[in-house]
Amino acid sequence: MADFLLRDMAPLTPEEWASIDRAVEDTARHVLVGRRFIHIHGPLGAGVQAIPVSTYAAIDGGVIDFVGREQALVSPEVRRFQALPLVYRDFLLHWRDIEASRQFGIPLELGAAMAAAAFVAQREDDLIFNGNVEIGFSGLLQAEGRNTIPMGNWRDAGVGFNDVVAATQRLVSARFFGPYALVLSPQLYAAINRIHDGTGVLEIEQIAKLMADGVHQSPILPEPTAVVISSGPQNMDLVIALDLSVAYLQVENLNHYFRVMEILLPRIKRPGAICAIEPQGGQPAEERRRRREGQGD
């Protein structure tokens, strides 16, 4: 384990560290949504502080001729360097809990570590989907150049399925092919868990046949939000310098402080690979998110 994590300074056995790592990784895996379909690039190492981010314009396709005379170059329309942010949350282990675990042979109480892991995982998804103004990343839902189609009333049976089909058709017509992933806010995800037009099959099961990279829900998405994504690495990826790790911080009043942390940044290379299904006459996702947070929802 890397020296900068200061794990050797913590009064923990290798077995206790293993239990913390396992709890943190298991918790994050159940929370994370973006990583279920976005290609991972890395880990590159915690010392990597910036990466190149290239955006590619729409390309008509390959060239056919007999001698290869015409130049057919795929090159970035925009290329810049972006600093990699640190995503983290700290937690505390009480010294008495550690002693009780050792004295009585009971599992170490790791609720605080798991909560910190969940918060970090939620923030990672928030960065992927909603972006972050402070670091200059717009997120999948606000990416400039994304495709959009109007959203119907998903309370009516079959409307969700029809909207998803329309979104995939929009992507295909723009030459963004599968595999596709669908990510929904919780209310829309619940709306498609019903019988589809008297077929005896759930609407979500019909939709899943179109989504090779899955149908997912995330509470990070403001209501109502639906987005279909052509998820190939040529379109987007998640650059990881440091994957989810636990570092030791300090001891204070005999209690021990730790940090769950990661260093990463999503890259949207071809924003046209995103098709947002947006409410008609509604606010953009970022405005809806700000309004929700302002109201304390």
MIFI-299516 format. One record per residue: residue in one letter; x, y, z of N, C-alpha, C in turn. Coordinates in pm, whole numbers, plus 50000, padded with zeros to 5 digits. Layout:
BEGIN
AXYZXYZXYZ...
END
This chain:
BEGIN
M500854988050000500005000050000500885012550000A500455022949930501265034949912501595041450047D502835046750059503285052850185502475065150221F502005072750120501305085250150499985082850222L499485070650221498265067350294498515065650444L499775064950484500165064650626499535053050704R499275042150637498595030950703499465024250809D500785024950792501675018950892501645026351025M501155038651023501075046351147499855042951230A498885036251170497665032651243497895020151328P497345019651449497525008051537496574996751501L496604992451374495704982051327496514970351273T495974958551289496604946651233496264945551085P497024937651008496664935450867495244930250850E494794921950943493434916450935492394927550955E492684936751048491744947851072491714957250952W492864960050893492874968150771492094961250659A492264948150648491554940750542490044941850562S489584941350686488144942350711487624956350676I488424966650703488024980250665487964981650514D489014977050446489034977950299487854970550238R487554958750290486464950750236485124957850256A484924963650375483664970650403483504982850313V484584990350293484535002350210484254998650064E484964988650013484794984749873483404978949847D482914970549939481584964549921480504975249923T480624984850015479624995450023479615003849896A480805007949851480885016349732480345009049610R480654996249596480204988649480478684988349470H477994987649584476534987349581475925001049551V476675011849579476155025349559476445030649419L477645028149369478085034149243477215029849125V476865039349041476085036648920476905039148795G477595050448788478345053948668479345043248628R480005037148724481025027148693480445014248637R479135012648645478525000448593478505000148441F478705011848378478695011748231479775020548169I480395029548245481435038048189482785030948197H483515031348089484825025048081485795031748178I486605023648249487585028648343488945029748275H489575041348288490935043548236491865045548356G492695035748385493565036648500493425024448589P493885025548715494435037248783495825041248731L496045054248725497275059648671498315062648778G497895063348904498795066849013498415080149075A498505080949207498035092849278498825105349243G500025103849188500815115449151500355122449025V499475116148948498955122448826497965133348866Q498265145648835497445156948879496575162848769A496885160048642496095165448532496135155748415I495095156148333494995147348217494525155348096P494855150847975494305157347856492845153247834V492035162847801490615160247771490365165047629S490035155747541489795159047400488325156847365T487765166447292486385165347244486435164247093Y485715154447040485735151746896484415156146834A484515162846721483325167346648482655155446580A481445157646535480735147246460481495144046332I481605131246302482345126546185481395118646095D481435121445965480495115145874480715100245861G481935095745874482195081445860483515079145787G483745066645751484965063145681484955068045537V486125067145474486305071745336486575059645247I486015059645127486255049145030486835055244903D488015050744863488525053744730489545042844695F490255044344584491145033644538492605035444580V493015047744609494425049944637494685056744771G493645059744847493825066144977494345080244967R493905087444863494415100944838493855111044938E492595109244975491945119045063492405116845208Q492725127745274493105126845414491855124745498A491845114245579490685110945662491165109845806L491235121145871491865122146002490815124446111V490885116346214490095118946335491005126546431S490655138846462491485147046550490575155046643P491095158946759490255166346855489815179846802E488555182946825488065196346795488525206046903V488525201147028488995208847142489875199647226R491005204747271491895197047358492405206247468R492235201947591492695209847705493155200347814F493835205747914494255197948029493375201348149Q492945191148218492025192748330492645186648455A492665194448563493155189248691492205178648745L492775168548809492005157548866491625160949011P490345161249044489945164749180490045152849275L490145156049402490135146149509488715145249565V488185133249574486865130849632487095123049761Y486565127849874486905121350000485855123850107R485935115850213485145117650336485895111050450D485935117650564486675112450679485735105150775F486325096050854485545089050957486435086351078L485785082551187486445080751315486215066551366L487265060251417487145047751491487495050251636H486585046951728486845048751870487825038151920W488745042252003489745032952053489095021652132R487985024452200487315014052280486675003452192D486205007652074485664997751980486744988351931I487934993951906489054985551862489444975651972E489504980552095489874971852207488814961252232A487544964952220486464955152240486534944152136S486824947952011486944937951905488044927951936R489164932951986490294924152015490064915852141Q489474922152242489314915352371488284904152365F487194906652291486094897052290485964889352159G486854892352063486824885151937485604888151852I485054900151864483874903951786484324912551668P483514913051560483904921151444484034935851481L484974942451419485174956651440483974964451388E483494973951468482354982251426482814991951317L482284990051195482744997651078481635005751013G480595008851090479495016651033479945030250981A480875036751053481355049851009482145048750880A482965038350866483735036350743482815033850624M481775025850645480855022850536480045035250497A479665043550595478955055950564479845065350484A481125066350522482045074950447482205069950304A482285056750286482395050950152481165054150069A479985053450131478745056450059478705071050015F479155080050103479165094250069480125097049952V481295090649954482255092549846481685087149714A481055075349720480475069549599479365078349542Q478525083949630477465092849584478045105449520R479125110649579479735122649522480365119649386E480935107749371481485103949240480395103849135D479245097649165478155097449069477605111449043D477565119749147477115133449129478025140849032L479325138449042480275144548949480045139548808I479835126548792479655120748659478405126148592F477295126348664476015129848601475705144748606N475965151348718475575165348736476725175048718G477965169948718479105178648701479425186648826N480375195748812480795204248922481335217348865V480685228248901481065241248845482465245148888E482845241949011484135246449065485305240448988I485175228148939486275222148865486075223348714G484965229248671484735231548530484305219448451F483585210248516483075198348445481565198648447S480945197048329479505199048316478675186848351G479225174748341478455162748368477685157948247L477265145348250476565139448136475245146448106L474545151048211473215156648191473245170648130Q474375177648144474465191248091475525192747983A476075181647934477165182447837476725190047711E477505199947675477205207647554477385198947431G476375198547346476425190147227475695177047243R475095174447360474325162147379473045162747296N472485151247267471175150447203470085151447308T468925156347268467765156847357466505153347280I465555147347350464215145247296463235148747407P461985152247372460995155647474460495143247548M460185144947675459685134147759458155134147762G457575122547744456145121047760455765118947906N454515115647929454025113348065454225098648101W455255095848179455605082048212454605075448306R453645083148355452575076948434451695068148346D451665071048217450875063148123451695051148076A451085039548079451795027248042452325028147899G453545023947881454165023447749454865035947706V454625047247773455235059847731456745059547758G457145054147871458565053047901459295044847797F458705033547761459305024947659459425032447527N458375039447488458405046847362459465057847363D459615064747477460635075147486462045069347473V462265057947538463585051747531463895047147389V462895041547321463085037647181463425049847096A462715060947119462995073147044464405078247070A464865077047194466225081447228467275072847158T467065059747156468035051047087468015053746937Q466845056546882466775059846740467505072846709R467405082546802468135095046783469645092446781L470115083946872471535080846877471985073146753V471185063646710471535055946591471605065046469S470645074146457470645083146342471865092446345A472405095046465473615103146477474875094546473R474695081346445475795071846431476505068946563F475735068646669476225064046799475485051046830F476235040246823475615027046834475835021246974G475245009646998475325003347127476724998247158P476924993447281475894991147382475385004247443Y474095003847481473465015247544473205012347692A473195023147770472795022447910471715032947932L470755029848018469695039248055469815042048204V469855054848240469915058848381468715067548410L468005064348519466755070748553466785076148696S466025086848718465755091048855464785080948918P464725080049050463965069349115462485068749079Q461825080249065460395080049033460135074248893L461005077348798460825071848664461145056948663Y462145052848741462475038648750461295030748806A460645036548909459475029948966458325029348866A458205039748782457085040448688457125029348583I458305024148550458385013948446458384999648503N458204998648634458074985348694456604981548703R455994980048587454584976248576454384968648446I453254962148434452974954148315452854963148193H453504958948084453564966947963452414963247869D451434972247859450344971047761449694957247759G449424951747877448714939147885449464927147831T450794928247820451594917247765451964906947870G451784910247997452234901448104453714902948133V454374912548067455804915148084455974929148140L456864930648237457114943848293457724952948186E457344965648191457874975448096459394976248104I459944975248225461384975948241462074964148173E461404952648168461984941048100462064943347950Q461064949947895461094953247752462194963447722I462324973347811463354983447791464744977247803A464904968047899466214961847922466734954447800K465824949747713466264942847591467004952247497L466774965247511467424975247427468724980347489M468904977847619469994983747695470984972847736A471954969947650472924959447681473774962747803D473954975747831474714979847949473834983148068G472574979148061471724979448180470804991348192V469794989348278468864999848319469145002748466H469495015148496469955018548630469135030248686Q469105031048818468515042748883469525048648979S469405061749000470295068549094469555080149159P469615080949293468995092449361469745105349336I470925104549274471695116649240470985124649132L470195117949047469535124548936468285131948985P468125144748948466915152048985465705146448912E464535147548976463295142848914462735153348818P462155149148706462315135848644463475136148546T464325126148550465485125748462465625111948400A465845111648269466145099248197467195102548092V468205094048084469265096447986469735083147931V469825082347798470345070547728471735073947679I472675064647701474085067347675474675056247591S475355060047484476185050647408477535050247478S477785039347549478785039347656480175034747615G480465033547489481795028947447482895038547490P484115033347512485225041947555485625052347452Q485215050747326485485061047227484615073447251N483575071847334482655082847363482915089447497M483285081447597483515086847732484255076447814D484915081147919485535072048014485665079048148L486095071348247486335076548381487805074548411V488555085648415489995084948440490225084548591I490925074148636491195072448778492695073348802A493095082748886494485083248930494655074249053L493845076549154493825068149274492435062449291D492315049249290491015043049313490685043649461L489455040349494488945041449630489915035249730S490395043349824491415039049920491085044850057V491675038650160491515043450296492885047650349A492975059850395494215065150452494045067750601Y495155067150673495155070650815495545085250829L494795092750912495045107050928495795110251058Q495195106451172495785110551298495085103551414V495685105151532495045100951656494815113351740E493625114151799493265125351884492375120351997N492755123252119492015118252236491865103152232L492915096452186493005081952175492205076152060N491355084151997490545079451886491295081751754H490925073951653491695073451528490855078351410Y491485087151331490795093451219491345087951087F490425085250995490755079250866490075087350755R490515084950632489915091550516489675081450405V488435081050356488115073850233488295083650119M489085080050018489435089849916489655083249781E489525091349677489825087249540490145099749460I490875097949350491215108949260490795104849119L489865112249059489315108048930488625119548859L488335117248732487595126948651486965119948532P485665122148507485055117048383485525125348264R485655118748149485945125648023484815122647925I484225133147872483205131647768483875135247636K484185125347557484915127447432483985131047317R482805124947315481835127447208480465129447273P480125141847307478875144447380477625140147304G477715138647173476565133947097476165119747131A477015112447206476685098847248475685098647363I475285110447409474325111847519473005116747462C471905110347500470575115247463469745116647590A469505129147631468695131947748467225132747708I466385126047783464935126747763464415137147861E464095148947811463835160247898462365163947902P461865167748020460455171748032460105183247939Q458955182547878458525193147788458165205447869G458775216847830458495229147902459105229648040G459905219348075460505218948208461855225648209Q462445225648328463755231748344464835221748310P465985226248262467125217348243467505210548375A468185199148363468475191148482469235199048587E470205207448545470985214848643470115224748719E469185231348649468305240848716467365233548811R466875221948770466005214148858466755209548982R468025205948962468835201549075469055213149173R469385224949121469605236349209468335239849286R467195239149217465935242349283465635232249393R465885219549365465645209149464466515211349587E467825214249566468715216349678468375229049755G467915239249684467545251649749466315249949838Q465445240449800464255237949880464515227849990G465765222349992466115212950097465575199150075D465225195749951464695182449921465785172049927
END
